[in-house]
Amino acid sequence: MVASRSARERKAAAEAGPLAKVRIDVDEQDQFVYKISCTECTVRGHLQWSAYRPGEDNGFMASMDRWTFHLVERHPGAEAPCLAYLDAAQQRLHERRGQ
């Protein structure tokens, strides 16, 4: 059974923790695009910081990895279930940079 978009959104929001706002869109290839934004950080004065990167991989793992790195850098005392996967996220980053 495939999870609905709203169920995936709820699961991602739970993993990301209380500082995150999660939204899932669908792109031109009918793929889910995860948009995780920070409720506290802004960029360019008024926009919320977001793990979404135009043109890049915005699937669950890539977006959650970027979000995890944001939490570690900008909110070191924050708690979120996704932080349990920090080592794996760092390994994936290392592998991507090595290609």
C-alpha positions in Angstrom: 0.0 0.0 0.0 1.4 3.4 -1.0 1.2 6.2 1.6 -0.8 9.3 0.6 0.9 12.6 0.1 -0.6 13.9 3.4 0.6 10.8 5.3 4.1 11.3 3.9 3.9 15.0 4.9 2.9 14.1 8.4 5.7 11.5 8.7 8.3 13.9 7.4 7.1 16.7 9.7 7.4 14.3 12.7 10.9 13.3 11.7 12.0 16.9 11.1 10.9 18.1 14.5 9.1 21.2 15.9 11.3 23.8 14.1 10.3 22.5 10.7 7.3 23.2 8.4 7.0 20.5 5.8 5.1 20.6 2.5 5.2 18.1 -0.3 4.5 19.1 -3.9 4.5 17.1 -7.1 6.9 18.0 -9.9 6.6 17.7 -13.7 7.6 14.0 -13.6 5.0 13.2 -10.9 7.7 12.9 -8.3 7.2 14.1 -4.7 9.2 17.3 -3.9 9.8 17.8 -0.2 10.0 21.4 1.0 11.2 21.7 4.6 11.5 25.2 5.9 12.7 26.6 9.2 10.2 28.4 11.4 13.0 30.5 13.0 15.5 31.3 10.3 15.2 33.8 7.4 17.2 34.5 4.4 17.4 37.7 2.4 15.5 39.4 5.2 12.1 37.9 4.8 12.1 34.4 3.3 12.2 31.4 5.5 15.3 29.2 5.2 14.3 26.1 3.2 15.9 22.7 2.3 14.3 23.0 -1.1 16.9 23.6 -3.9 15.6 24.3 -7.4 16.9 21.8 -9.9 18.5 19.5 -7.3 17.3 16.3 -5.7 14.4 17.2 -3.4 13.3 13.7 -2.5 12.8 12.7 1.1 16.4 11.7 1.9 18.1 14.7 0.2 15.8 17.2 1.8 16.0 15.6 5.2 19.8 15.5 5.0 19.9 19.2 4.2 17.5 19.9 7.1 19.6 17.8 9.5 22.7 19.7 8.6 20.8 23.0 9.1 19.7 21.9 12.6 23.2 20.9 13.5 24.7 24.2 12.3 22.0 26.7 13.2 20.1 25.1 16.1 22.7 22.9 18.0 20.4 22.4 21.0 17.3 21.5 19.0 15.9 18.0 19.2 14.4 16.1 16.2 14.2 12.4 15.3 16.1 13.0 12.1 19.2 13.9 14.1 19.6 10.2 14.8 20.5 9.7 11.2 23.2 12.4 11.1 26.1 10.0 10.6 24.3 8.4 7.6 23.6 11.9 6.2 27.2 12.8 6.5 28.2 9.6 4.7 25.9 10.3 1.9 27.3 13.8 1.5 30.8 12.5 1.5 29.8 10.0 -1.2 28.2 12.7 -3.4 31.2 14.9 -3.1 33.5 12.1 -4.1 31.7 11.5 -7.4 
